Amino acid sequence: MFACQIGIRPYKHREQLKWGFNAAVLLEEALDRQKLFLEAQLHNNPIDPPAEQRTLALRCISVPKTGLLLSVIGKTTAESQEQARASALNYLREVQAIFPYDYTVHPMASQQAFERLTGKQILEHCTKPASIACLRRFERPLQTSKGTCRVVGIWQTDKRSDEQIWRALAHYPHDILLNISLSPTLLFEAERQALLEMQKAMKTPEAASSEEPYLQHFEKWIEPFIARFISPWNKFFSLQVHLVSSSLLDEYLLRSVGSALTRDTSERSLPGFQVIRPRNNEEAAEWSRHIQALDIIYAERPFLLPRLSELASLEEAHAVFRFPYPPELGLPDTIFLEE
C-alpha cells in the first residue's frame, strides 16, 4: 500500500491551466481530467482477467476546528512481499504521472505520516455500529401483486454537488473519515444474464399495467441502470462509500453525503440512497479493519446477485470518486490542509 496527500493548487494557478475561455469551462476541463484518471485505472477490456488486482481509495479526514486532510491510497497484491512492494511502487509512479494536474501529490515516506493520513487511529477506535456506516444506492426487492420487483438506484450527481460533502465534513464537531474505494472488476456472464432477465420482466405488460405507485414509472429509471451494465464493452468498478467517526455518526451527515451522490435529474426522479450499518460491535470492528486494508466489505444484500450492490459503471464512479474543486474564494469555512 501507499498513501499520497492531495493538495489543491491555488485558484490563480488553476485558472491558468484552462484551455477554454471562462471559469465554467475551467471546471468542465478539470472534471474531464478526473474522469480520464479513472479510465486509466480500468482493465483494457471486459473479457480478459487483469494481470494484478488494484484498489484505489479517496480518503478525507476532518480534523475538528482545523481542516480536511485529503489523500489517495493505493493497494496492490502479489505472491511475495518483494513483488508486492515493486508493484506498489510502480502503481505510485503511475498515479504521480497521470494524476489531474489541478492538484499536487505528495507520497508519505514514513510509517507515522502514512498512519496519520490514512486515519488509522480513527479506524482502530471505531468498534460501535453507530460510529460507522456504508452509503449505498437504494436497492430493495418489492413484493407486488405482479411478483417481485427489484428496485435499484443509480450513483448520479452534477458538476458541483460534491461541495456539499466537503462542507458537511468540515463542519462536523468530531473526527470523521470518508472513504471511497474503487477496484476494477469484470461483469460475469451469469450476472449479465440475470440483468437481462430483469430487463425482460420489466417490459412485460403485467409490470407496465401495475397501478401500484412504486411501479408506475419503474421502466423510466430502471432502464438506464440496466443499460449501463449490459451494453457491450462496458467496464466496471467495485465501488463502496463509508463514513467512520470517533463518536456517533449524526444522521444529517449521512444525508448530506448520500443526497449529493444520488441526485435527481430533470428527466427522472430516482429512489436515492440507503444507509447500511454493522449488526454488532464485532462486525463494526471488522468493517474498520477492512476499510484500513482497502478491502471490499460484503454486508447484507437483498439481491440474488451478490455483487450488484458494489458494481458501478465508469459514469457512476466519476460521480462518486471526485476530488474537490473549490472556486476562487474557496468553500465557506472549509480548509484543505497540506503537510
C-alpha positions in Angstrom: 0.0 0.0 0.0 1.0 3.6 -0.5 -0.6 6.9 0.5 -0.3 10.4 -1.0 -1.6 13.6 0.4 -3.5 15.6 -2.2 -3.2 19.4 -2.3 -5.4 21.7 -4.3 -3.4 24.3 -6.3 -4.4 28.0 -5.7 -7.2 29.2 -7.9 -5.0 31.7 -9.7 -2.7 28.8 -10.8 -5.6 26.5 -11.8 -7.1 29.3 -13.8 -4.0 29.5 -16.0 -4.5 25.8 -16.8 -7.7 26.2 -18.7 -8.0 25.6 -22.4 -11.3 27.4 -22.7 -12.4 30.9 -22.1 -14.1 31.1 -18.7 -14.4 29.6 -15.2 -17.3 27.3 -16.3 -15.1 25.7 -18.9 -12.3 25.5 -16.4 -14.5 23.3 -14.2 -15.6 21.1 -17.1 -12.0 20.6 -18.1 -10.9 19.7 -14.5 -13.8 17.2 -14.2 -12.8 15.6 -17.5 -9.2 15.2 -16.3 -10.5 13.4 -13.2 -12.6 11.1 -15.4 -9.6 10.4 -17.6 -7.6 9.4 -14.5 -10.3 6.9 -13.5 -10.4 5.5 -17.0 -6.7 4.7 -16.7 -7.5 2.5 -13.6 -9.8 0.2 -15.7 -8.9 -3.0 -17.4 -8.1 -3.0 -21.1 -11.2 -5.0 -21.9 -14.1 -6.6 -20.1 -13.3 -10.2 -21.1 -9.7 -10.9 -20.1 -8.9 -11.0 -16.4 -6.5 -8.4 -15.1 -2.8 -9.2 -14.5 -3.0 -7.8 -10.9 -5.6 -6.7 -8.5 -5.5 -3.0 -7.7 -7.6 -0.8 -5.4 -7.6 3.0 -5.1 -9.3 4.9 -2.3 -10.1 8.6 -2.0 -10.0 9.4 1.7 -10.8 12.6 3.5 -10.3 13.1 7.3 -11.9 16.0 9.1 -9.8 17.4 11.9 -12.2 19.4 14.1 -11.5 23.2 14.1 -8.5 22.6 11.8 -9.5 21.4 8.3 -9.7 18.5 5.9 -6.9 16.1 5.1 -7.3 14.7 1.5 -5.5 11.7 0.3 -5.4 8.9 -2.3 -4.4 5.5 -1.2 -3.3 2.6 -3.4 -3.1 -1.1 -2.9 -1.8 -4.0 -5.0 -1.4 -7.7 -4.2 1.3 -10.2 -5.3 2.6 -13.6 -4.4 5.5 -12.3 -2.3 6.3 -9.2 -0.3 9.1 -8.2 -2.7 6.8 -8.4 -5.7 4.1 -6.5 -3.9 6.5 -3.7 -3.0 7.7 -3.4 -6.6 4.1 -3.4 -7.8 3.1 -0.8 -5.3 6.0 1.5 -6.3 5.1 1.1 -10.0 1.5 1.9 -9.1 2.6 5.0 -7.2 4.7 6.2 -10.1 1.7 5.8 -12.4 -0.6 7.8 -10.0 2.0 10.6 -9.7 2.5 10.7 -13.5 -1.2 11.0 -14.6 -3.0 12.5 -11.6 -5.1 15.5 -12.6 -2.6 18.5 -12.6 -5.1 20.7 -10.8 -3.7 19.1 -7.7 -0.4 18.3 -6.0 0.6 14.7 -5.0 2.9 14.1 -2.0 3.7 10.5 -1.1 4.1 9.7 2.6 7.6 8.4 3.2 7.3 7.4 6.9 5.0 5.0 8.7 3.9 7.7 11.1 2.8 10.0 8.2 1.1 7.1 6.5 -0.9 6.2 9.5 -1.9 9.8 10.1 -3.0 10.4 6.6 -5.0 7.1 6.3 -6.8 7.7 9.6 -5.5 4.6 11.4 -6.4 6.0 14.9 -10.0 6.7 13.9 -10.4 3.3 12.3 -8.9 1.4 15.2 -11.1 3.1 17.8 -14.3 2.5 15.8 -16.0 -0.5 17.4 -19.6 0.5 17.6 -22.3 0.1 14.8 -23.4 3.7 15.4 -19.9 5.0 14.5 -19.6 3.5 11.0 -21.9 3.4 8.0 -21.9 2.3 4.4 -23.8 4.5 1.9 -25.3 2.6 -0.9 -27.6 3.2 -3.9 -31.1 2.4 -2.8 -32.0 -1.2 -3.6 -34.8 -3.3 -2.4 -37.0 -6.2 -3.7 -40.6 -5.1 -3.5 -43.3 -7.7 -3.3 -46.2 -6.6 -5.6 -49.3 -8.1 -6.9 -47.4 -8.8 -10.1 -44.5 -10.5 -8.4 -41.1 -9.3 -7.1 -39.8 -6.0 -8.5 -36.2 -5.3 -7.8 -35.7 -1.6 -7.3 -32.2 -0.3 -7.9 -30.9 3.2 -7.7 -28.0 5.0 -9.5 -25.0 6.9 -8.4 -25.6 10.3 -10.0 -24.6 13.9 -9.3 -23.8 17.2 -11.1 -20.8 19.4 -11.5 -20.8 20.9 -8.1 -22.7 18.5 -5.8 -19.6 17.3 -4.1 -19.2 20.8 -2.5 -21.9 19.8 0.0 -19.9 16.8 1.1 -16.7 18.8 1.9 -18.7 21.5 3.7 -20.5 18.9 5.8 -17.3 17.1 6.7 -15.6 20.4 7.6 -18.3 21.5 10.0 -18.5 18.1 11.8 -17.5 18.6 15.5 -15.7 15.2 15.8 -13.1 13.3 13.9 -14.7 11.9 10.8 -13.3 9.8 7.9 -14.8 9.5 4.5 -13.6 6.6 2.4 -14.5 5.9 -1.2 -12.8 2.8 -2.7 -12.6 1.7 -6.3 -11.4 -1.6 -7.6 -11.6 -2.5 -11.3 -13.6 -5.7 -11.9 -15.4 -7.7 -14.6 -19.1 -8.4 -15.1 -19.6 -12.2 -15.0 -21.8 -13.8 -17.7 -24.3 -15.1 -15.0 -24.7 -11.6 -13.7 -25.3 -10.2 -17.2 -27.9 -12.9 -17.9 -29.7 -12.0 -14.6 -29.8 -8.3 -15.5 -31.2 -9.3 -18.9 -33.9 -11.2 -17.2 -34.7 -8.2 -15.0 -34.9 -6.0 -18.1 -37.2 -8.6 -19.8 -39.5 -8.8 -16.8 -39.7 -5.1 -16.5 -41.1 -4.8 -20.1 -43.9 -7.3 -19.6 -47.5 -5.9 -19.9 -48.1 -7.1 -16.3 -45.5 -4.9 -14.9 -46.4 -1.9 -17.1 -50.1 -2.1 -16.2 -49.5 -2.1 -12.4 -51.4 0.6 -10.5 -49.0 0.5 -7.5 -47.2 3.8 -7.1 -43.7 2.5 -6.8 -44.0 0.7 -10.2 -45.9 3.3 -12.2 -42.6 4.8 -13.5 -40.4 1.8 -13.0 -39.2 1.5 -16.5 -38.1 5.1 -16.8 -35.5 4.9 -14.1 -34.5 1.2 -14.1 -33.8 1.1 -17.8 -30.7 3.4 -17.7 -29.3 1.4 -14.8 -29.5 -1.9 -16.6 -28.4 -0.4 -19.9 -25.1 0.7 -18.3 -24.3 -2.8 -17.4 -25.4 -4.9 -20.4 -24.0 -2.6 -23.1 -21.2 -4.3 -25.0 -17.6 -3.4 -23.8 -18.6 -1.5 -20.8 -16.1 -1.5 -18.0 -16.8 -1.7 -14.3 -15.6 -1.0 -10.8 -16.4 -2.3 -7.4 -17.3 0.9 -5.5 -18.0 1.5 -1.9 -18.6 4.6 0.3 -18.1 4.5 4.0 -18.2 7.1 6.9 -16.3 6.4 10.1 -16.3 8.6 13.2 -14.6 8.6 16.6 -18.1 9.2 18.0 -21.6 8.6 16.9 -22.4 9.5 13.3 -25.1 12.1 13.0 -27.9 11.4 10.5 -27.5 14.8 8.9 -24.0 13.9 7.8 -25.2 10.7 6.1 -28.0 12.7 4.4 -25.6 15.4 3.2 -23.2 12.9 1.6 -25.8 10.4 0.3 -28.1 13.0 -1.3 -25.1 14.6 -3.1 -24.2 11.3 -4.7 -27.8 10.3 -5.8 -29.3 13.4 -7.1 -32.4 13.5 -9.3 -32.3 14.9 -12.8 -34.8 16.9 -14.8 -35.6 13.8 -16.8 -36.5 11.5 -14.0 -36.5 11.1 -10.2 -34.5 8.3 -8.5 -35.0 6.2 -5.4 -32.0 7.8 -3.7 -29.6 6.1 -1.3 -29.7 3.9 1.8 -27.6 3.5 4.9 -26.2 0.1 5.9 -24.7 -0.3 9.4 -22.9 -3.2 11.1 -25.1 -5.6 13.1 -22.9 -5.5 16.3 -19.6 -4.3 17.8 -17.7 -7.2 16.4 -18.9 -6.5 12.8 -18.1 -2.8 13.3 -14.5 -3.6 14.2 -14.3 -6.0 11.2 -15.6 -3.2 8.9 -12.9 -0.9 10.2 -10.2 -3.4 9.6 -11.4 -3.9 6.0 -11.5 -0.2 5.3 -8.0 0.2 6.7 -6.8 -2.6 4.3 -8.9 -1.3 1.3 -10.9 -4.5 1.2 -14.4 -4.7 -0.2 -16.9 -5.3 2.6 -19.6 -7.8 1.9 -22.5 -6.7 4.0 -26.2 -7.7 3.8 -27.7 -7.8 0.4 -31.3 -8.2 -0.6 -30.5 -9.4 -4.2 -29.7 -12.7 -5.6 -26.7 -11.1 -7.4 -24.2 -10.8 -4.6 -22.0 -8.1 -6.3 -24.7 -5.9 -7.7 -24.6 -3.6 -4.7 -20.9 -2.7 -5.4 -20.8 -2.8 -9.2 -20.6 0.7 -10.8 -20.1 1.9 -14.3 -17.4 4.5 -15.2 -20.1 7.2 -15.2 -21.2 6.2 -11.7 -17.6 6.0 -10.5 -16.9 9.5 -11.8 -20.0 10.8 -10.0 -18.7 9.4 -6.7 -14.9 9.4 -6.8 -14.4 13.1 -7.2 -11.8 15.5 -5.9 -12.9 18.9 -4.6 -12.5 21.9 -6.9 -13.2 25.0 -4.9 -14.0 28.3 -6.6 -11.8 31.4 -6.3 -12.9 32.4 -2.8 -12.9 28.8 -1.6 -15.8 26.9 0.1 -17.2 28.7 3.1 -15.5 27.7 6.4 -13.8 24.8 4.6 -10.0 24.5 4.7 -8.0 21.8 2.9 -4.8 21.1 4.8 -1.4 20.4 3.5 1.6 18.9 5.3 
